[in-house]
Amino acid sequence: MNKASIPSILLFCISFLYAFQSVVYCQPPVIAPDSLVLNCQPASFIIGDSFDNNFFYWNETYYWDPMISTHDLCEERATLAIDITGSCLGAATKIQYQLFLDLDQNDTLETVINSANLGSAGLGWNKVLFGNATNPNFTGGIPRQFDERQVASNQKYGFALQITQTGQTRTAAVRWNTQADSNAYFLPQLPHGKHKIVWTIEDTCGNVQTCTSNFTIKDTGKPSIQCLAGLNFNFVFNSKVQLWASDFLMSYADNCTPQDNLMIGIRNVGTGTGFPVDVNGNPQTSVTYVCPDIGVKNIELWVKDKAGNTNFCTSSATVGDNNEYCNIDPTILRGRATTEADKGVENVSIHIVGSGFSSPPYSQYFKTNIIGAYNAKFVNGKLVVVTPYKNDNPANGVSTYDLVLISKHILALEPLNSPYKIIAADINKSNSITSFDIVELRKLILGIDTAFNNNTSWRFVEKNYVFPNTLNPFQATFNEQITHPNYSGWEDFQDFVAIKIGDLNGSAITNGSAIESEARNGHTLMLSTENRSVKTGETFTLRLSAAERVQAYQFTLHFQNLSLLNVQPLSRDMDLGNFGIFEHALTTSYNGVETGAFELTFRAQADGQISDFLYLSDEITPSAAYQQDQRMEIGLQFNGPIAGTTADFDFTLYQNQPNPFNAQTKIGFFLPAFAGASADEPAKAPAQTEAQLVTLKIFDLIGNLIYTQQAQFQPGYQQFILNSADLPINNTALLLYQVETVFGSYTKKMLVLK
């Protein structure tokens, strides 16, 4: 405690020697007449918080801590008090405080608790007046609660002033109490931040004294962390093993910072102090070992909270070479072709060109395997140039949603966040991203173009290449091949980042074991049109529109016994460039701000219902819609006076993904809500939400049934999961898969790689 004012205090002290120690003894102070003495807390002090955050205090949607990104403010018990002595401390002595709080964590004291306005006649309980600091007498402000305990309202805490007397000293303190028992006091729990307390004392002799203390409440507790132990790792194909912090992490937590905001780092024991970071100041999240490092490795696993508090645990792991990758021929040149997300790209052609002083030039081609790896024998000590190439299936991973992402990048609404994605968006290879890229990619989606006009379906960048400007990868020429003037051994790995042109969301199927990566939301976008009878030779116009606005949609609409005469876009942001017209099909790709309505004019070539002549498929343009970055299925809804057509959605079987596949594939299908009862088959009309039996059958090419799977499915998009291990085949095979429902059955082909 500091003495704010000692105008008339007399201290009588004597100093003497006792047991060879100097001792000072002071008599109690003699209070001079008319004196007022305040014993204040320091002018500036810190309250450290090492206790767990209490969910029930300062946890409302209108509170926000920007440092830990949460509406639940961390809090700590705060002792805020003052000792008062004086000769005029009568019953009429006025003792008041103003508690200034920074509740929005912006270093501005915007909220004041005024002890002159507490209790039933004032502030009440479970309330602060946010933003009242600049108002006269601290009135007004926005009422906000801070006590969310599950108790009665008269047991909620509120701010109070507690005054106690001990001898000649009167102590005043900031406290909490409840309306139910206003004489029971508790330490207030105040949120982290920089705050201030101002005490004002006026005694009965007219003496007025004030004390002001600035105080900071902050997290000083170390986070906890526990390591896993006894781990074993082995070198992989490139004679390296990369161990991640997550490999050793058993548990971690903090008293204030939420777990997803804690930082984790790892380092080898003895290689540094403090929280481990890389050259850019980011947490170091992995350690890498090569062949000379075989043996037991000791590591430190660190955790750091948002307040900068750290802790660590130690562990060890045994690094071995059970597969003898470290004993390979050093003249084997090796590497991988992987996507930015580290997915191996299969069947990349690796062209190796070499030359030397004593041997003739040579040229060899190799293919990457299912994990994107290749191994190539070369002439040791000679010039080596490694060039990857892949130019097949340009539509792989490409959809109208990619056009949404390119448009947002061009308009600077959501710039692409990596140089590899920007390269993928450069469809025409012009070293820039423009509307011309959108036009060309849409032609590919619509099936008008079957290849990129000035680009390959994949491009490759040396993995170790550092872009001078990640926001513009075209600023300098990046390395699309690796050149070694004097390649000398296995310690160098020729790795590339593979970029699928046009695929901005990483949905391309990269190898036979990959599965479809686009997230589905289980919803189906319905395209509505009318249904009625038409006669041969009749010309009629149909209006098609989506039932709701989505980010993008695309589909193939097949028409049989109809001649398409005209396509008329109706939405303002749609034109004929959104369509592809074929002999018996129309493809559509639309991304805009409306529902994407359009009209089609047909001439009937036979009598029948319109619903008998139109259906959706994936044959040219896969049918899909996108909303909130997730994929939806598309169905046709025929509306009209004909009974049973109001919700007559087609049963649709989709191509399995991936295809071809090695380990697992998904067979998707759309199951209508009900069949529409017919006179001859009334029992085949299940209730609208009733689960329905669906059968999957797999045949070989001569018609032998080799596999069957059955399950009950609800209406909507559904899928079977098929594992190649369940199929009685030993070699690569082309098979037929058939899905049978009460609505009929469809059959498609798939290729299994063995």
C-alpha positions in Angstrom: 0.0 0.0 0.0 1.1 3.6 -0.7 0.3 6.5 1.5 -1.6 9.1 -0.5 -1.4 11.8 2.1 0.2 11.9 5.6 -0.3 15.5 6.7 -0.3 15.0 10.5 0.7 11.4 11.3 3.3 11.1 13.9 5.3 7.8 14.0 7.5 7.1 17.1 10.1 4.6 16.2 13.2 3.2 18.1 16.0 1.1 16.7 17.8 -1.5 18.8 20.0 -4.6 18.4 18.4 -8.0 19.2 20.0 -11.3 18.5 22.6 -9.6 16.3 19.8 -8.3 14.0 18.7 -4.7 13.6 15.0 -4.2 14.7 12.9 -1.2 14.2 9.8 -0.8 16.4 7.1 1.8 15.7 4.2 2.8 17.9 0.8 3.0 16.3 0.2 6.3 14.6 -1.1 9.1 16.6 -4.0 10.6 14.5 -3.7 14.4 14.4 -6.9 16.4 14.6 -8.8 16.9 11.3 -6.6 14.5 9.4 -7.6 12.1 6.5 -5.2 9.5 5.4 -5.8 7.1 2.4 -3.7 3.9 2.0 -4.1 3.2 -1.7 -3.2 0.4 -4.0 -0.3 1.1 -6.4 -0.9 3.6 -9.2 -0.5 0.8 -11.7 -0.6 -3.0 -11.0 -1.3 -6.3 -12.7 -3.7 -9.0 -11.7 -2.6 -12.3 -13.1 -5.2 -15.0 -14.0 -4.1 -18.6 -13.9 -7.6 -20.1 -13.2 -9.9 -21.7 -15.7 -12.3 -19.4 -17.4 -15.9 -19.5 -15.9 -18.4 -20.1 -18.7 -21.1 -18.4 -16.7 -19.6 -14.9 -16.4 -19.2 -12.3 -19.1 -20.4 -14.7 -21.8 -22.9 -13.0 -24.2 -23.0 -12.4 -27.9 -22.5 -8.7 -27.5 -19.1 -9.2 -25.8 -16.1 -10.0 -28.0 -12.4 -10.7 -27.3 -10.5 -10.1 -30.5 -7.3 -11.7 -29.2 -8.9 -15.1 -28.6 -11.8 -14.7 -31.0 -14.6 -15.5 -28.6 -17.8 -14.0 -27.1 -16.9 -15.5 -23.7 -14.6 -13.0 -21.9 -12.0 -14.5 -19.6 -12.2 -13.2 -16.1 -10.4 -13.1 -12.8 -11.1 -12.3 -9.1 -10.1 -8.7 -8.5 -9.2 -7.2 -5.1 -9.9 -3.5 -5.3 -9.8 -1.8 -1.9 -8.6 1.2 0.1 -7.8 1.7 3.8 -8.9 5.0 5.4 -7.8 6.5 8.7 -8.6 9.9 10.2 -10.1 11.8 13.1 -13.3 12.8 11.3 -14.5 9.4 10.0 -18.1 9.8 11.3 -21.2 8.1 10.0 -21.7 10.8 7.4 -18.3 10.1 5.8 -18.8 9.7 2.0 -16.9 6.8 0.4 -17.4 6.3 -3.4 -15.7 4.5 -6.3 -15.9 4.8 -10.0 -14.8 1.5 -11.7 -13.8 2.2 -15.4 -13.9 -0.9 -17.6 -12.8 -1.7 -21.1 -15.3 -4.4 -22.1 -14.7 -4.3 -25.9 -10.9 -4.8 -25.6 -10.0 -1.7 -27.6 -8.0 0.2 -24.9 -10.9 2.6 -24.3 -12.5 2.8 -20.9 -16.1 3.1 -22.2 -18.1 1.6 -19.2 -18.3 3.0 -15.6 -19.7 1.4 -12.5 -20.6 4.3 -10.2 -21.0 3.2 -6.5 -23.2 6.3 -5.9 -25.8 4.5 -8.1 -26.0 0.9 -7.0 -28.7 -1.5 -5.7 -32.4 -1.4 -6.1 -32.6 2.4 -6.6 -29.7 2.4 -9.0 -27.9 0.0 -11.3 -29.5 -3.1 -9.8 -28.0 -6.6 -10.2 -26.6 -8.4 -13.2 -26.1 -5.2 -15.2 -23.6 -2.8 -16.5 -24.3 0.2 -18.6 -22.0 -0.2 -21.6 -20.7 3.0 -23.2 -21.8 5.4 -20.4 -18.3 6.8 -19.6 -18.7 10.0 -21.5 -22.2 10.7 -20.3 -23.0 13.3 -17.5 -22.8 11.5 -14.1 -22.3 8.2 -16.0 -25.9 7.9 -16.8 -27.4 6.2 -19.9 -25.5 3.5 -21.7 -26.6 0.2 -23.0 -27.7 -2.3 -20.3 -25.7 -5.6 -20.6 -25.7 -8.7 -18.4 -22.7 -10.5 -17.1 -24.0 -13.3 -14.8 -25.4 -16.3 -16.7 -25.5 -18.7 -13.7 -28.7 -20.9 -13.7 -30.1 -19.3 -10.5 -33.1 -17.1 -9.6 -32.8 -13.5 -10.7 -32.6 -12.3 -7.1 -29.5 -14.5 -6.7 -27.6 -12.9 -9.6 -24.6 -10.9 -8.7 -24.4 -7.1 -8.9 -21.8 -4.6 -8.0 -21.7 -3.3 -4.4 -19.5 -1.3 -2.0 -18.4 -3.1 1.2 -17.2 -1.0 4.2 -15.6 -2.6 7.3 -14.0 -1.1 10.4 -10.9 -2.5 12.1 -9.7 -0.4 15.0 -9.1 3.1 13.7 -9.0 1.9 10.1 -12.0 1.8 7.8 -11.7 -0.4 4.7 -13.7 0.1 1.5 -13.8 -2.5 -1.2 -15.4 -3.2 -4.6 -17.6 -6.3 -4.2 -20.4 -8.3 -5.7 -23.6 -9.1 -3.8 -27.1 -10.4 -4.5 -30.5 -8.9 -4.1 -31.5 -11.9 -2.0 -28.7 -11.3 0.5 -27.2 -7.8 0.1 -24.9 -8.3 3.2 -23.1 -11.3 1.8 -20.1 -10.0 -0.3 -17.9 -11.7 -2.9 -14.8 -10.7 -4.8 -15.9 -9.4 -8.3 -14.7 -11.4 -11.3 -13.7 -8.9 -13.9 -12.8 -9.5 -17.5 -9.3 -9.4 -18.9 -8.2 -5.9 -20.1 -6.9 -2.6 -18.9 -9.2 -1.0 -16.4 -9.1 1.8 -13.7 -10.5 2.4 -10.2 -11.0 5.9 -8.7 -11.8 6.3 -5.0 -13.2 9.5 -3.6 -13.4 10.0 0.2 -15.0 13.0 2.0 -15.0 13.0 5.8 -17.2 15.0 8.2 -14.6 17.7 8.6 -14.8 18.5 4.9 -11.5 16.8 3.9 -11.6 15.3 0.4 -9.0 12.8 -0.9 -8.9 10.7 -4.1 -6.9 7.6 -5.2 -6.6 6.4 -8.7 -5.1 3.1 -9.8 -4.8 1.7 -13.3 -4.8 -2.1 -13.3 -4.5 -4.8 -15.9 -6.1 -8.2 -15.7 -4.3 -10.7 -18.0 -3.7 -14.4 -18.5 -0.6 -15.5 -16.8 -1.3 -19.2 -16.6 0.7 -21.7 -18.6 -1.2 -23.9 -21.0 -1.1 -27.6 -20.3 0.3 -30.2 -22.8 0.9 -33.9 -22.7 3.1 -35.9 -25.1 2.7 -39.4 -26.5 5.7 -41.6 -26.1 7.2 -44.8 -27.5 6.5 -44.0 -31.2 8.2 -45.6 -34.1 8.5 -44.3 -37.7 10.1 -45.6 -40.8 11.6 -43.9 -43.9 9.3 -43.7 -46.9 10.2 -43.9 -50.6 12.2 -40.7 -50.7 14.5 -41.8 -47.8 12.9 -39.1 -45.6 10.5 -39.1 -42.7 8.6 -36.0 -41.7 7.2 -36.1 -38.1 4.5 -33.7 -37.2 3.7 -32.1 -33.9 0.3 -33.8 -34.1 2.0 -37.2 -34.2 3.2 -36.7 -30.6 0.2 -34.7 -29.2 -1.8 -36.5 -26.5 -3.7 -33.5 -25.1 -3.4 -29.7 -24.6 -5.6 -27.0 -23.1 -5.5 -23.5 -21.6 -7.4 -21.6 -18.9 -8.4 -18.9 -21.3 -7.5 -19.4 -25.0 -9.8 -21.8 -26.8 -8.1 -24.9 -28.0 -8.4 -24.2 -31.7 -6.5 -20.9 -31.1 -3.6 -22.4 -29.3 -0.4 -22.8 -31.3 1.6 -26.0 -31.4 5.3 -26.3 -32.3 8.0 -29.0 -32.3 11.8 -29.1 -32.4 14.6 -31.5 -31.7 15.9 -31.3 -28.1 18.9 -29.0 -27.8 18.3 -27.0 -31.0 16.8 -23.9 -29.5 14.9 -22.2 -26.7 11.4 -20.8 -26.3 8.5 -21.6 -28.6 9.8 -23.0 -31.9 9.2 -20.9 -35.1 10.4 -21.1 -38.6 12.3 -18.5 -40.6 9.1 -16.6 -41.2 8.1 -16.5 -37.5 5.4 -19.1 -37.9 5.1 -22.1 -35.6 7.4 -24.9 -36.6 5.0 -27.9 -36.9 7.3 -30.7 -38.1 10.8 -32.1 -38.0 12.4 -34.0 -40.9 15.0 -36.8 -40.7 17.1 -38.4 -43.4 19.1 -41.6 -43.6 22.0 -40.5 -41.4 19.4 -39.8 -38.6 18.4 -43.4 -38.0 17.9 -44.1 -34.3 16.2 -42.5 -31.2 15.2 -38.9 -31.7 14.3 -36.7 -28.7 11.8 -33.8 -29.3 10.2 -31.0 -27.5 6.5 -30.4 -28.1 5.4 -26.8 -27.3 2.1 -25.0 -26.8 1.5 -21.3 -26.8 -1.6 -19.4 -25.9 -2.7 -16.0 -27.2 -1.3 -14.2 -24.2 2.2 -15.6 -25.0 2.3 -18.1 -22.2 4.1 -21.3 -23.2 4.7 -24.8 -21.9 6.2 -27.9 -23.3 6.7 -31.7 -22.9 9.4 -34.0 -24.2 9.1 -37.2 -26.0 11.2 -39.6 -28.1 10.6 -41.6 -31.3 12.6 -44.3 -33.0 13.3 -43.6 -36.7 14.1 -46.8 -38.6 14.5 -48.1 -42.1 12.6 -51.3 -42.2 12.0 -51.0 -45.9 15.7 -50.4 -46.6 15.1 -47.2 -48.5 18.4 -45.9 -47.3 20.3 -48.8 -49.1 19.0 -48.1 -52.6 21.1 -47.5 -55.6 22.3 -43.8 -55.5 22.0 -43.6 -59.2 18.2 -43.8 -58.9 16.5 -40.5 -59.5 13.3 -40.2 -57.5 10.6 -37.7 -56.8 6.8 -37.1 -56.5 4.2 -35.1 -58.3 1.6 -34.0 -55.8 -1.1 -31.4 -55.6 -0.9 -28.4 -53.3 -2.9 -30.5 -50.9 -0.3 -33.2 -51.1 -2.5 -35.7 -53.2 -0.4 -37.9 -55.3 -1.0 -37.5 -59.1 -0.9 -40.8 -61.0 0.2 -41.4 -64.6 2.3 -38.3 -64.9 4.8 -38.7 -67.7 8.3 -37.9 -66.3 10.7 -37.1 -69.2 14.4 -37.3 -68.1 17.0 -36.0 -70.5 20.7 -36.4 -69.7 24.1 -35.8 -71.3 27.7 -36.1 -70.3 31.3 -35.8 -71.5 31.9 -39.5 -72.1 28.5 -40.9 -72.7 25.9 -40.1 -75.5 22.8 -38.1 -74.6 19.9 -40.1 -73.4 16.2 -39.6 -73.1 13.8 -41.7 -70.9 10.2 -41.6 -69.9 8.7 -42.9 -66.7 5.2 -42.8 -65.1 4.2 -41.9 -61.6 2.5 -44.5 -59.5 -0.7 -44.2 -57.3 1.0 -41.9 -54.8 2.6 -39.7 -57.5 6.1 -41.2 -57.1 8.6 -42.2 -59.7 12.0 -43.9 -59.7 14.3 -43.6 -62.6 17.8 -45.0 -63.3 20.1 -42.4 -64.7 23.8 -42.0 -65.7 25.5 -40.7 -62.5 27.3 -37.4 -62.6 25.8 -36.1 -65.8 23.5 -33.2 -66.8 19.9 -34.2 -65.9 16.7 -32.3 -66.9 13.4 -33.6 -65.4 10.2 -32.5 -67.1 6.7 -33.7 -66.0 3.8 -33.8 -68.4 0.1 -34.8 -68.2 -2.6 -33.7 -70.7 -5.6 -36.0 -70.3 -9.2 -35.6 -69.1 -9.2 -31.7 -69.1 -12.7 -31.7 -67.5 -11.5 -33.5 -64.4 -12.3 -31.4 -61.3 -13.8 -28.6 -63.4 -17.2 -27.2 -62.7 -19.2 -24.0 -62.8 -18.3 -23.4 -59.2 -14.7 -22.9 -60.4 -16.1 -20.1 -62.6 -17.6 -18.5 -59.4 -14.2 -18.5 -57.8 -12.5 -17.0 -60.8 -15.1 -14.3 -61.0 -14.6 -13.4 -57.4 -10.9 -13.2 -58.0 -11.2 -10.9 -61.0 -13.7 -8.6 -59.1 -11.3 -8.6 -56.0 -14.2 -9.9 -53.9 -12.3 -13.0 -52.8 -8.8 -13.2 -54.3 -7.3 -16.6 -54.8 -5.1 -17.4 -51.8 -2.2 -19.3 -53.4 0.0 -18.9 -56.5 -0.9 -22.5 -57.5 -4.7 -21.6 -57.6 -3.9 -18.5 -59.6 -2.0 -20.6 -62.2 -4.9 -23.0 -62.3 -7.2 -20.1 -63.1 -5.1 -19.0 -66.1 -7.0 -21.2 -68.6 -5.6 -19.6 -71.8 -2.1 -19.4 -70.4 -1.8 -15.7 -70.9 -0.1 -15.1 -67.5 -3.1 -13.2 -66.3 -6.6 -13.9 -65.1 -9.4 -12.3 -67.1 -12.9 -12.8 -68.4 -11.4 -14.7 -71.4 -10.4 -17.5 -69.0 -14.1 -17.7 -67.8 -15.3 -17.9 -71.4 -12.9 -20.7 -72.4 -13.4 -22.7 -69.2 -17.2 -22.5 -69.7 -16.9 -23.9 -73.2 -15.1 -26.9 -71.8 -17.8 -27.4 -69.1 -20.5 -27.2 -71.7 -18.8 -29.8 -73.9 -18.3 -27.3 -76.7 -14.5 -27.7 -76.4 -12.9 -31.0 -75.5 -9.5 -29.6 -74.7 -7.8 -26.3 -73.7 -6.9 -24.3 -76.7 -3.5 -23.0 -75.5 -2.8 -25.1 -72.4 -2.4 -28.6 -71.0 -4.8 -30.1 -68.5 -2.0 -30.1 -65.9 0.9 -27.8 -65.2 3.8 -28.5 -62.8 6.0 -26.3 -60.7 9.2 -27.3 -58.9 8.2 -27.9 -55.3 11.2 -26.0 -53.9 10.6 -23.0 -56.1 9.9 -19.8 -54.2 7.6 -17.3 -55.9 8.9 -13.8 -55.6 5.3 -12.6 -55.4 2.7 -15.1 -54.3 -0.1 -12.8 -55.3 1.3 -12.7 -58.9 3.1 -16.0 -59.8 3.5 -14.7 -63.3 5.8 -11.9 -62.2 8.8 -14.1 -62.9 9.1 -17.3 -64.9 8.6 -20.2 -62.5 10.4 -23.5 -62.9 8.3 -26.1 -64.7 11.3 -28.5 -65.0 14.3 -29.3 -62.8 17.8 -29.0 -64.2 20.9 -30.5 -62.4 24.2 -29.7 -64.2 25.9 -32.5 -62.3 23.4 -34.7 -60.5 25.2 -36.9 -58.0 22.9 -38.9 -55.8 19.8 -39.8 -53.9 20.0 -37.0 -51.4 18.2 -34.7 -54.0 14.5 -35.4 -54.7 12.9 -34.1 -57.8 9.4 -33.1 -56.5 6.8 -31.1 -58.3 3.5 -29.4 -57.3 0.9 -30.6 -59.8 -1.7 -28.0 -60.8 -5.0 -29.1 -62.5 -6.0 -26.3 -64.8 -9.5 -25.0 -64.1 -9.8 -26.8 -60.8 -9.8 -24.0 -58.1 -11.4 -26.0 -55.2 -9.2 -29.1 -55.4 -11.9 -31.5 -56.6 -9.9 -33.3 -59.3 -9.5 -37.0 -59.0 -5.8 -37.5 -58.9 -5.3 -41.3 -58.7 -7.1 -44.6 -58.7 -7.5 -44.7 -54.9 -8.8 -41.1 -54.5 -12.4 -40.4 -53.7 -14.6 -37.5 -54.6 -13.6 -34.5 -52.5 -16.4 -32.0 -53.1 -18.6 -31.6 -50.0 -22.3 -32.4 -50.5 -25.1 -30.8 -48.4 -27.7 -33.5 -49.1 -30.0 -31.0 -50.8 -31.4 -31.2 -54.3 -32.0 -28.2 -56.5 -35.2 -28.6 -58.5 -35.6 -27.2 -62.0 -39.2 -26.5 -62.6 -41.2 -26.6 -65.9 -44.7 -27.5 -67.0 -46.0 -30.9 -68.0 -48.8 -31.5 -70.5 -49.7 -33.5 -73.6 -48.2 -32.5 -76.9 -49.0 -33.7 -80.4 -46.8 -34.6 -83.3 -45.7 -31.4 -85.2 -46.8 -29.2 -82.3 -44.5 -26.3 -81.5 -44.4 -25.3 -77.8 -42.2 -23.3 -75.4 -41.1 -24.4 -72.0 -39.8 -22.1 -69.3 -37.2 -23.6 -67.0 -36.0 -22.0 -63.8 -34.3 -23.1 -60.6 -36.6 -23.3 -57.5 -34.1 -21.2 -55.5 -31.1 -19.0 -56.2 -27.7 -20.8 -55.9 -24.1 -19.8 -56.5 -24.0 -21.9 -59.7 -25.6 -24.8 -61.5 -24.9 -27.0 -64.6 -26.5 -30.0 -66.2 -27.1 -32.0 -69.4 -30.8 -31.9 -70.5 -31.6 -34.7 -72.9 -34.7 -34.5 -75.2 -36.1 -37.3 -77.2 -38.8 -37.2 -79.9 -38.3 -33.4 -79.8 -36.5 -30.9 -82.1 -35.0 -27.9 -80.3 -35.8 -24.7 -82.3 -34.7 -21.9 -80.0 -33.0 -21.1 -76.7 -34.0 -17.8 -75.0 -32.2 -16.7 -71.8 -34.5 -14.8 -69.4 -32.1 -13.8 -66.6 -30.2 -10.5 -67.1 -26.8 -12.2 -66.4 -27.4 -15.1 -68.8 -26.8 -15.3 -72.6 -26.3 -17.9 -75.2 -22.7 -18.4 -74.0 -24.3 -20.3 -71.0 -25.5 -23.1 -73.3 -24.2 -25.8 -75.5 -26.5 -27.3 -78.1 -26.2 -30.9 -79.4 -28.3 -33.1 -81.5 -30.4 -34.5 -78.7 -29.1 -32.6 -75.7 -28.7 -29.1 -74.2 -25.9 -28.3 -71.7 -26.1 -25.4 -69.3 -23.6 -23.7 -67.1 -24.8 -20.7 -65.1 -23.4 -18.6 -62.2 -25.0 -15.3 -61.4 -27.3 -13.4 -59.0 -30.7 -14.7 -60.3 -32.3 -18.1 -60.6 -31.1 -18.5 -64.1 -34.4 -18.8 -66.0 -34.6 -19.5 -69.7 -37.1 -20.7 -72.4 -36.7 -23.6 -74.8 -38.9 -23.9 -77.9 -39.4 -27.4 -79.3 -41.3 -29.2 -82.1 -42.8 -32.5 -81.0 -41.9 -35.5 -83.2 -44.3 -37.8 -81.4 -47.4 -37.7 -79.2 -46.9 -37.8 -75.5 -46.3 -36.1 -72.2 -43.5 -33.5 -72.0 -42.2 -35.4 -68.9 -41.7 -38.5 -71.1 -39.4 -36.6 -73.5 -37.0 -34.8 -71.1 -34.5 -36.1 -68.5 -31.2 -35.0 -66.9 -27.9 -36.8 -67.1 -24.1 -36.5 -66.6 -23.3 -37.5 -70.1 -21.8 -34.3 -71.4 -21.9 -31.8 -68.5 -22.3 -33.4 -65.1 -25.5 -32.2 -63.4 -24.7 -30.4 -60.2 -25.5 -27.2 -58.3 -23.4 -25.3 -55.7 -24.4 -23.3 -52.7 -22.3 -22.2 -49.8 -19.3 -24.0 -51.3 -21.1 -27.3 -51.2 -22.4 -29.5 -54.0 -26.1 -30.2 -54.5 -27.8 -32.6 -56.9 -30.3 -31.4 -59.5 -33.7 -32.9 -60.3 -36.4 -32.1 -62.8 -39.8 -31.0 -61.4 -42.8 -31.2 -63.8 -45.8 -29.1 -62.8 -49.1 -29.1 -64.5 -52.7 -30.4 -64.7 -51.7 -34.1 -65.2 -52.2 -36.1 -62.1 -49.1 -37.4 -60.3 -46.6 -35.0 -61.7 -46.4 -32.3 -59.1 -43.4 -33.9 -57.5 -42.5 -36.4 -60.2 -38.7 -36.2 -59.9 -36.7 -38.6 -62.0 -34.7 -41.5 -60.5 -31.1 -40.8 -61.6 -27.9 -42.9 -61.5 -24.6 -41.1 -61.5 -21.2 -42.1 -62.7 -19.2 -43.7 -59.8 -16.5 -41.5 -58.4 -13.6 -42.0 -58.8 -13.6 -43.9 -62.0 -11.3 -45.7 -62.6 -10.6 -46.6 -59.0 -8.3 -48.8 -57.0 -9.4 -49.1 -53.4 -12.9 -47.6 -53.0 -15.5 -45.8 -55.1 -18.9 -44.1 -54.5 -21.9 -44.9 -56.6 -24.4 -42.0 -56.2 -28.0 -41.9 -57.2 -31.1 -39.6 -56.7 -34.1 -41.3 -55.2 -37.5 -39.5 -55.9 -39.9 -38.8 -53.0 -42.6 -41.1 -54.4 -43.3 -43.1 -57.5 -46.7 -41.8 -58.5 -49.2 -44.6 -58.2 -50.3 -46.3 -61.4 -53.3 -48.5 -62.1 -51.4 -51.7 -62.7 -48.7 -51.2 -59.9 -50.4 -49.3 -57.0 -48.1 -51.0 -54.4 -45.0 -49.3 -55.8 -46.0 -45.9 -54.4 -44.2 -45.5 -51.1 -45.1 -42.6 -48.7 -43.3 -39.4 -49.5 -40.7 -39.8 -46.7 -40.7 -43.6 -46.5 -37.3 -45.4 -46.7 -37.1 -47.5 -49.8 -35.2 -50.7 -50.6 -32.4 -50.1 -53.2 -30.2 -52.9 -54.7 -26.7 -52.6 -56.2 -25.6 -55.3 -58.5 -22.2 -55.7 -60.2 -21.8 -57.8 -63.4 -18.8 -58.7 -65.5 -19.0 -58.1 -69.2 -20.5 -61.4 -70.1 -23.4 -60.9 -67.7 -22.3 -62.9 -64.6 -23.6 -61.4 -61.3 -20.5 -61.1 -59.1 -21.6 -58.8 -56.2 -24.9 -57.6 -54.6 -25.6 -55.0 -51.9 -28.9 -53.9 -50.5 -29.9 -51.0 -48.2 -32.9 -48.8 -47.2 -32.6 -45.2 -48.3 -34.6 -42.0 -47.7 -35.6 -39.9 -50.7 -32.9 -37.5 -52.1 -29.3 -37.9 -53.1 -27.8 -41.2 -51.7 -24.8 -43.4 -52.4 -23.4 -46.9 -52.1 -19.7 -47.3 -50.9 -18.0 -50.1 -52.9 -14.6 -51.5 -51.9 -12.6 -53.3 -54.5 -11.6 -55.9 -52.0 -15.2 -57.1 -51.9 -15.1 -57.9 -55.6 -14.0 -61.4 -56.7 -11.5 -60.2 -59.2 -7.7 -60.3 -59.3 -6.9 -58.1 -62.3 -7.9 -54.8 -63.7 -11.5 -55.2 -65.1 -14.2 -53.3 -66.8 -17.5 -54.0 -65.0 -21.2 -53.0 -65.1 -23.0 -51.7 -62.1 -26.8 -51.6 -61.8 -29.0 -49.9 -59.2 -32.5 -51.2 -58.9 -35.4 -49.3 -57.2 -39.2 -49.2 -57.4 -38.8 -46.4 -59.9 -36.8 -48.6 -62.3 -33.1 -49.5 -62.8 -30.2 -48.0 -64.6 -26.8 -49.5 -65.5 -23.4 -47.8 -66.0 -19.8 -49.0 -66.6 -16.8 -48.7 -64.2 -13.2 -49.6 -64.3 -11.5 -51.4 -61.4 -7.7 -51.2 -61.2 -5.9 -54.1 -59.6 
